[in-house]
Amino acid sequence: MPCVAPSEIVLPQVASTFGLIAENFIGKQYLRFVKRASFFPASIEDFQDISLGFGNVRLYMAFIKLHNPKLTFAQLVAIQADALLKIPDLMRHDAVATEFYEIKPFSISGVGAGFTKIVALEAFYGIFGLPYDLGTTWNPNERFRIFSGSVFGRKVEAYFHFFRLRPGLIVYEICLEGELLDDLAVIAAIIAAIILIIIGRGRIPLPGPAPVPAIA
């Protein structure tokens, strides 16, 4: 079964848009794992980076301040100054764990960026004496069917696969099953077409009986 990170076969803007959808989907699966219904501020235990710039910095700072009331004003100012570059995709702060996860495509560049980010986050939290460690309590390895149909004359099924590559780093890819998948260019074209379908929907569908559109 060939598997490809979206960022390896589509334009950066398309990959970035798909990445937001992927992160949202993975976040929902994380909530299922911790048995909670929502992220901060609706729930105080879990935070997700919603990628809204300064608005998200304010949410992040509120989450940090809520759980770390002993931080001084000077420390909070310093944290906020760096926060745009140092907000993890997922954070957990409850009686079980204080940890964080970064989510990246499973490509050489994606994994490299993920390593760089989690090292920076570890250093960042260490400097300010914050209790957050690389995430280990959640160890997903899940695959969801996201497409079934005909693309460019080939019957295929596509799966969204994500897993924890190492503590603190969750990666994702798209995997393909079907007819005559022995040409890398064809595989890339089919997966690119499916990515555009997912972006058009604005979401990765959860498993269920709902019909999956096909490209004839």
C-alpha positions in Angstrom: 0.0 0.0 0.0 1.8 3.2 -1.1 1.6 6.1 1.4 2.5 9.7 0.7 2.5 12.9 2.8 0.3 15.5 1.1 3.1 18.1 1.2 5.2 15.9 -1.1 2.7 16.0 -4.0 0.7 19.2 -3.9 1.5 22.9 -3.9 2.5 24.4 -0.4 -0.8 26.4 -0.1 -2.8 23.2 -0.8 -0.8 21.2 1.6 -1.1 23.8 4.3 -4.9 23.9 3.8 -5.1 20.1 4.1 -2.8 20.3 7.1 -5.3 22.4 9.0 -8.1 19.9 8.2 -5.8 17.0 9.2 -4.9 18.7 12.5 -8.5 19.3 13.3 -9.4 15.7 12.6 -6.5 14.4 14.7 -7.5 16.8 17.5 -11.0 15.2 17.5 -9.4 11.7 17.8 -7.3 13.0 20.7 -10.4 14.2 22.5 -11.9 10.7 22.0 -8.8 9.3 23.7 -9.0 11.6 26.8 -12.8 11.2 26.9 -13.6 14.8 26.7 -15.8 16.8 24.3 -13.9 20.0 23.6 -10.8 22.0 23.9 -10.0 25.1 26.0 -11.7 27.4 26.8 -14.8 25.1 26.8 -12.7 22.6 28.7 -9.8 23.5 30.9 -7.7 20.3 30.5 -6.8 20.4 26.8 -5.6 23.0 24.4 -5.4 22.9 20.6 -3.6 25.4 18.3 -6.4 26.7 16.1 -3.9 28.8 14.0 -5.6 32.2 14.4 -2.5 34.2 15.0 -2.7 36.7 17.9 -6.2 35.5 18.9 -4.7 32.1 19.4 -1.8 33.5 21.4 -4.4 35.0 23.8 -6.0 31.6 24.3 -2.7 29.9 24.8 -1.6 32.5 27.4 -4.9 32.1 29.2 -4.4 28.3 29.3 -0.8 28.7 30.6 -1.8 31.3 33.2 -4.7 29.1 34.4 -2.5 26.1 35.1 0.6 28.0 36.2 -0.6 30.8 38.6 2.8 31.2 40.1 4.3 32.7 36.9 5.4 36.3 37.5 4.2 39.2 35.3 7.7 39.5 33.7 7.6 35.8 32.9 4.2 36.1 31.3 5.4 39.0 29.2 8.4 37.0 28.0 6.3 33.9 27.2 3.8 36.0 25.2 6.6 37.6 23.2 7.8 34.1 22.1 4.3 32.5 21.9 3.7 32.9 18.2 6.7 30.6 17.4 6.2 28.2 20.3 2.6 27.1 20.5 2.2 23.3 20.3 -0.6 21.7 18.3 -2.0 19.9 21.3 -1.5 20.3 25.1 -2.8 18.4 28.1 -2.8 19.5 31.7 -4.7 17.3 34.1 -4.1 14.9 36.9 -2.8 12.2 34.5 -0.3 14.2 32.4 1.2 17.6 31.5 2.4 17.2 28.0 2.3 18.4 24.4 2.2 17.1 20.9 3.2 18.5 17.5 1.5 17.3 14.3 3.3 17.2 11.0 3.1 15.4 7.6 5.1 12.2 7.4 7.8 13.5 5.1 11.5 14.3 5.5 10.8 18.0 5.7 7.7 17.5 7.9 9.5 15.3 10.4 12.5 17.6 10.4 10.3 20.6 11.2 8.6 18.5 13.9 11.9 17.7 15.6 13.0 21.3 15.5 9.7 22.5 17.0 9.5 20.0 19.8 13.2 20.7 20.8 12.4 24.4 20.8 9.3 23.7 23.0 11.2 21.6 25.4 13.8 24.4 25.8 11.1 27.0 26.1 9.2 25.3 28.9 12.5 24.5 30.7 13.5 28.2 30.7 10.2 29.2 32.3 10.0 26.3 34.6 6.7 25.0 33.0 5.8 21.4 33.6 5.1 20.3 30.1 6.9 17.2 28.6 6.9 15.4 25.3 3.6 13.6 24.9 3.6 9.9 25.7 0.2 9.0 27.1 -1.4 9.1 23.6 0.1 6.6 21.2 -2.2 6.5 18.2 -1.8 4.4 15.1 -5.1 4.8 13.3 -6.3 4.5 9.7 -9.6 5.9 8.4 -11.0 5.4 4.9 -11.6 8.8 3.4 -12.3 7.9 -0.2 -13.7 5.0 -2.3 -14.4 5.2 -6.0 -12.9 5.7 -9.4 -10.1 8.2 -10.2 -8.7 8.5 -13.7 -10.2 5.1 -14.6 -8.8 3.3 -11.6 -10.9 1.9 -8.7 -9.2 3.0 -5.5 -9.6 3.4 -1.8 -7.7 6.1 0.1 -6.9 6.1 3.9 -5.9 8.8 6.2 -3.2 7.3 8.5 -1.7 9.0 11.5 0.6 7.7 14.3 3.0 8.8 17.0 6.4 8.7 15.5 8.2 9.5 18.7 7.3 11.2 22.0 5.6 14.5 21.3 5.4 14.1 17.5 2.3 12.9 15.6 2.7 12.4 11.8 0.1 11.8 9.1 0.0 10.5 5.5 -2.5 9.3 2.9 -2.4 5.6 1.8 -3.8 4.1 -1.4 -5.2 0.7 -2.3 -6.6 -0.3 -5.7 -6.0 -1.1 -9.3 -2.7 -0.7 -11.2 -0.9 1.4 -8.6 2.6 0.6 -10.0 3.3 4.1 -11.4 4.4 6.8 -8.9 3.2 9.6 -11.1 -0.3 8.0 -11.2 -0.3 7.5 -7.5 0.6 11.1 -6.9 -2.0 12.4 -9.3 -4.7 10.2 -7.7 -3.8 11.3 -4.1 -3.6 15.0 -5.2 -7.2 14.7 -6.6 -8.4 13.1 -3.4 -6.8 15.9 -1.4 -8.7 18.4 -3.4 -12.0 16.6 -2.7 -11.2 16.6 1.1 -10.4 20.3 1.0 -13.7 20.9 -0.9 -15.6 19.2 1.9 -13.6 21.1 4.5 -13.2 18.0 6.7 -12.0 14.4 6.8 -15.1 12.3 7.2 -15.4 10.0 10.2 -16.0 6.3 9.4 -19.6 5.5 8.7 -22.2 4.6 6.1 -22.3 8.0 4.3 -21.5 7.7 0.6 -18.1 8.8 -0.6 -18.0 10.9 -3.8 -15.8 9.6 -6.7 -14.0 11.1 -9.6 -15.0 9.3 -12.8 
